[in-house]
Structure formats: C-alpha cells, structure tokens
Amino acid sequence: MEPSLIPTLAAVGDPQSTDPDGSIKQLYRHKERSGGFLMIESAPRKRYRRVFIFHDENGEVLHKSTMRVRN
C-alpha cells in the first residue's frame, strides 16, 4: 500500500482531522491501537431493540449499549 493511503490516527485538534477544534471527546479511545469488532444484535422479538457490543481483539466486551427502536 502506498504510504499516502495508509490510514493514520489524527491527534485531537489536528487541523487535518474532521475535528480541528478538538471539540469531540473520545471516551473509549485507547492509547495503543488494537483490533476488535462491533456486534449488533437486532430482533423484533426483543421489543424492537438494538444492542451494540464492542469487543477487543480477544473477544472481551469493552462497551455495551442498548437502543430502543421506534416502530
């Protein structure tokens, strides 16, 4: 991959970032990069709710959030 195409993690307030003023607070950001995945559970039998579960690269749950969906 060309060096110009390699994604980088912009620093808070970086003028080249999507938040040049640094107004967004990243509550769940780790100092070191790691892998992981997001799992989304969705089923009408569960009263129209969505569950967002963030896992680290070892499968441990880092954060879980439930959202009720309107019909």
PyMOL commands that set and color helices and strands:
alter all, ss='L'
color gray80, all
select helices_A, chain A and resi 3-5+44-46
alter helices_A, ss='H'
color red, helices_A
select strands_A, chain A and resi 36-43+49-56+61-68
alter strands_A, ss='S'
color yellow, strands_A
deselect
rebuild
show_as cartoon
